[in-house]
């Protein structure tokens, strides 16, 4: 993963990095996008992040430092403090539904303060038990997901996106961080189904280096997708 494989269409601001699974691409893109700290409140639907970070540390792959926190409100406020002091983006990850609700009034602080934080949350898997990796394997997963989890935070964010089966996680993370760091800075939100980061990568994810955040007041160009 650590070896740069080349940039599409000669655009030096973008590179391709290999990954075993989508979770590996996710944490690598966070680090390559400038996120040094991931404030993490564990849950069954996001344990793949702990595994991906541990794998990255063992293999020397790019990854933010994972800091475990016992409450979601504390995690987001800690991320806000990190972003305020460093001027760099921070990230959080919490449990589906009630975990997202527990961000609480820290969402208001993040939005009004314009602090560059990407908040993430798991969502319940939708695949039928036994049909694929990361499919439902517990009774609670049939009832724990709201109709639209992004609606919980949408009024206090610049952009939200749910990771879907066809998404390139490296490209999605890179674009969300680009929006987060563009003036006026602010939060982006990314709920992801538990099944997706457990899937194998079929292609090298595209990641955006931290040195190429968009200039203040405008978004940089979106690179063309590679052929095939």
N, C-alpha and C positions, 0 to 999 in steps of 0.2 A: 504493500500500500504506500509506503513512504516514497517510492520512486515516481517522479513525474513522468507521465507517459506522452505528454504533448498537448497542445492547446488546439481546439477546433478552429478552423479557418484562420490560423495564424494569430489569433488574439492572445497576446501574452498575459492578459489579465485573468485568463481562465486556464485551468489544467485538468487533466483526467487522472484519477487515482483509483487503483484497484481496491476491491473489498470482497470479503467472503460472503457477508450477509448485509442486508439493508441497514441493520443496526450499526455495523462497522462504518458504513458510509455516513450515517447520521452523525456519529460522534466525531468522525474525522472532519466533516464539513463544518461542524461547530468550531473546532479548533482552528482550522484553516481560515475561517471567517473572522477570527479575532476573539472568540470566547475562551477565556482561560479558566473560568469557574462555572460549574454546573451545580446549582443548589437543589438537592434531590430529596424528596419525601417518598419513600418507597411504597409500592403497591404491586399486587400480582400482575397488573397489566403493563407495568413498565420495568420489570426486573431485567429485561434484556439490555437496558442502558447500563446497569451495573456490570453485567457480563461483558458488554462491548468495551467499556472503559477498562476493565481488568485485563481483557485480551490485548487491547491496544498498549497498555503499560508493559505487559509481558513481552510483546513483540516489537516494541519501539515505534508503534504507529502513532500518528497525531491524534490527540484526544485532550479535552479539557480535564481539569482536576474535578473529581466528583466529591462533593461535600454533603454528607447526610445530615438532614435536619428533621426535627420531630413534629413540626407544624408548618402548614403551607403558608400562613401569613408571615411567619418568621423567615421562611425561605425566600419569599418575594422581597421582603424588606431588606434582607441581607444582600440579595442580588442588586437591588436599587443602590444600596450603599457602595457596593463594589463598582458599579457603573459610574456613580457620582465621583468617586475618588480617582478611578483609573482613566475615565473617559472612553473606555472600551466597552463593548457589549457584554452582558452577562446573560445567563440562562437559568431557568428553573424547570423542574419536571415533577408532576404530582399525579395522584390517582384520579381515575374517572369520576365524574359527577360530584360527589360531596367533597372530594379533594380539591376540585376546581372552585367550588363554592367557598372553601376555606381560605382562598386567597384574600377574601374579604375586602376591607377598605384599603389594603395595600394596592389594589387595582386602581383606585382613585388617585393615590399618591403617585403611582407610576405614570398615569396619563397626564395629570396636571403638571407634574414636574418635567415631563418630556425626557425621561431617562431611558436609554437604549437597552431594553431587556426583552429577550424572547422567552415567553412562557409557554411551556408544553404540558400536555396532559394525555394520559392514556384514554382510550375509549374501549368499550366492550367489544370483543371479537364478534363478528357476524357469521362467520363460516360455521357450518353444521359440524358437530363433534366428529372427529376422525377423518374429515374431508381434506384437510391440509394442515401444515405446520401452523401453530398459533390459533387453531380453531377453538371453539368453546369447549371447555372441559370442566365446568362447574355450574351448578344450578343458578348461582347469583348472576352469572353473565347473561342470563335471559331477561333480566329485569333492571340491571344497574345503569343502562345508558339512556339519557334523556333524548328527546326527539331531535334536538339541535344543541349540542353541547357548546358550540361556539357562541350561541346567543347569550350565554351566561356572562361573557366578557366583551361582547362585540362593541358595546357603546364606549368602551375604554381602550380601544386599540386602533392602530392604523390599518391593520390588515390581519385577517385570520384565514387559515387554510387547513383543511382536513387531509391528511395523507391518504391517498387512495392507491389501489393496486397498480395502476399504470404509472405512478409518479416516480421520478428520479429523485431520491432523497437528497443527494448532494446538490443538485440544481435548486430544489425547493428551499433547502436551508440557506443556500447562498443568496437567493432572491429575497427571502424574508429578512435576512440580516442587512441586505442592501437597503431595503425599505426602512428598517429600524434605525439605521445609522444616517439616513438622509434627513436633512433639516426640513421642518422641525422634527427633531428626534422623538422617538416614542416606541411603544410596545408593539410587538407582533405576536400573534397567537398561533399555535400549531398543535391541534389534537391529532393523535395518530392511533389507528386501530392496533390492538395488540398483535394481530396476525401478521401485519405487514412487515415490521422490522425483523420478524423471525424468518422471513423468506430469503432464499438465496439470491444473490445478485446475478443478473444475466449480462450486465454491461458495466463498464467502469463509470462510476458517478462523476459528475462534473462539480468541481469545487472552486470557490472564488477566494483568492488570497486576501488576507486582511488589509494589505497595503492599498487596495483598490476600492475602498468604499466610495460611494458616489459623492460628487462635490456638493457642498452645501446648496440647498435650494433646488436641486434637480436630481433626477435619477439617471444613472448611467445607462448605456445601451444594453439591451438583452442580446447575448450572443446567439447566433443561429444554432439550431440543434444539429448535431452531426448526422450525416447520412446513415440510413439503416436503423 
